[in-house]
Amino acid sequence: MTKHAMQNRQNTRLGIGLMAASCVVFALQDGVSRHLGAAYPVQMVVMIRFWFFALFVIALAARAPGGIRAAIHTKHPVLQPLRGLILVVEVAIMVVAFVHLGLIETHAVFTCYPLLVAALSGPVLGEKVGWRRWTAITIGFVGILIILKPGVTVFSPWAIIPFVSAFIFALYGLLTRFVARQDAASVSFFWTGVTGAIAMTPVGLYYWQPMAQGDWIFMATLCCTACLGHWLLIQSLAVAEASAVQPFAYLQLVFISCLGLFYFGETLRPNVAVGAILVVAAGLFTLWRQRVKGEPATAV
């Protein structure tokens, strides 16, 4: 094995490790979001989270070559703020889903977002989606139906919320892929954090209510895990190819399930487990086909 090949293998292993670590951190972030979202207005929680996220991306931009001026400069002055607005809406919807459905069932449905990206990449980005990926997309949505069980029991309208969140996140990912054709990742990251903070501030302040002293510790944990998780994700994609590490993002479903089961006392219903397995398998196949075709993985 050549030295270059050994270096690539080491980088891939490091990238996978960093991706797995980001999944642990993001799972903890979602658990804290569920706790705070049940006690305080979701709008306020998301606002504070994006305040810290904005400070994080501003700090990163200030240290990067060209500084904040380079991060602000974009070839897509409309789409970049739109991405930030879309993401902040998606985050708020996910927190609502955590509170009403729990972590396990929310993430079991949300894992379909790579399939939605694949399905929408044709009409939105003009990419070709072959019959193999359409088959995987179909199987994944069969898994979603198994999870939701429409017509078998009384269907809760809350059950559709994580699917709406996945759709919005897929749209965010597609727009991210589109602007990446002309804007650097650092530019997209900066606009995501700053736009989200600006958009949520008037809404969050309107719903502001005093927070118990102990819950400020949870809020600080939420802000720190959000920043740390994104930093680990950035480092993972910096040292290894996205197509090699992206499949390991599904580990978050494992970690979130453990948190839901052992901390929040949730249950893993058989239909949710079976449906989630189908969705994850279909998503992994879709990511593999992206790698075979040499297409870019969706930025998160």
C-alpha positions, -999 to +999 in steps of 0.1 A: +000+000+000+014+034-010+019+062+016-008+082-001-033+053+002-024+048+039-029+085+045-064+084+028-074+054+050-062+072+081-082+103+071-113+083+064-111+066+098-106+099+115-135+113+095-158+084+106-147+089+142-155+126+141-189+119+124-198+093+151-188+118+178-210+145+161-239+120+162-234+116+200-234+153+205-264+160+183-283+132+201-276+149+234-286+183+219-319+168+208-325+153+243-319+187+259-342+203+233-370+180+242-365+188+279-365+226+273-392+225+247-416+208+271-410+235+298-407+267+278-420+282+245-402+265+216-397+299+199-377+312+229-356+280+231-348+281+194-340+319+195-314+314+223-299+285+205-295+305+173-280+334+192-251+312+203-250+296+168-246+330+152-218+339+176-201+307+167-202+312+130-191+348+134-162+337+154-152+311+128-156+336+100-134+362+119-106+337+121-108+325+085-089+341+056-107+373+045-126+376+078-162+384+081-162+404+049-154+373+029-181+353+047-207+379+040-199+380+002-223+357-016-233+351-052-268+342-039-281+371-018-316+358-018-311+320-015-286+323+014-310+341+037-338+318+026-317+288+036-313+303+071-350+309+074-358+274+062-334+258+087-347+278+117-383+267+108-372+231+105-354+232+139-385+247+156-408+220+140-384+192+152-385+205+188-423+204+187-421+169+174-397+159+202-422+171+228-453+155+213-439+123+198-407+116+216-372+113+203-373+078+189-404+081+167-394+116+155-360+105+144-373+073+129-394+093+105-369+121+100-343+097+087-361+097+054-347+131+045-319+117+022-346+099+003-365+132-001-333+148-013-328+121-039-365+124-050-363+162-053-329+165-068-343+158-103-369+186-104-350+211-083-314+206-094-319+188-127-300+157-116-308+123-130-324+098-106-323+063-119-347+034-113-325+019-086-327+050-064-364+054-072-368+018-059-349+027-028-370+058-023-402+037-026-390+012-001-381+040+023-415+054+021-430+020+028-409+021+059-425+055+068-460+040+064-451+011+086-439+036+113-470+058+110-495+030+106-522+051+089-556+034+090-546+008+116-550+030+147-563+065+153-538+086+133-524+114+154-518+146+134-486+150+154-472+120+136-469+139+103-448+167+119-413+149+116-421+141+080-428+178+073-395+186+091-377+161+070-392+176+038-381+211+049-346+199+058-344+182+024-352+215+007-326+232+028-301+205+017-309+210-019-306+247-017-273+242+001-260+220-027-272+246-053-255+276-037-223+255-031-218+257-069-207+293-064-203+300-027-178+284-003-191+263+026-179+289+051-202+315+034-232+292+036-225+283+072-222+320+081-255+330+065-273+300+081-264+310+116-268+348+113-300+347+093-316+322+118-307+344+148-321+375+131-353+358+121-360+342+155-352+372+177-385+391+174-405+359+176-385+345+205-386+377+225-424+379+220-427+345+237-400+352+263-406+339+298-384+336+329-363+305+330-355+286+362-318+289+373-313+251+369-326+252+333-301+278+323-276+249+327-296+229+302-298+259+279-260+264+281-256+227+273-279+230+243-259+259+229-226+242+235-237+209+219-251+227+189-218+245+183-196+214+191-217+191+170-214+214+139-177+218+146-172+180+147-192+177+115-171+203+097-139+186+108-152+152+096-160+166+062-127+184+061-105+153+066-125+127+046-148+125+016-185+132+024-195+101+006-174+080+029-185+094+062-221+105+055-236+070+060-224+070+095-247+099+103-274+073+108-257+064+140-275+093+155-307+072+153-290+046+175-278+071+201-311+090+201-330+057+207-308+049+236-314+083+251-351+080+246-353+045+260-331+049+291-336+086+300-370+097+288-387+063+293-399+060+257-407+027+241-395+013+208-426-002+191-420-031+167-434-012+137-412+017+144-381-005+145-390-023+113-399+009+095-367+026+107-346-003+094-362+000+060-358+037+059-321+035+069-313+007+045-329+027+016-310+058+027-277+040+028-283+026-007-291+061-020-259+074-005-240+045-021-255+053-055-245+089-050-209+078-044-210+055-075-223+083-097-198+108-082-225+131-070-219+155-040-234+145-007-259+168+008-243+194+032-259+194+066 
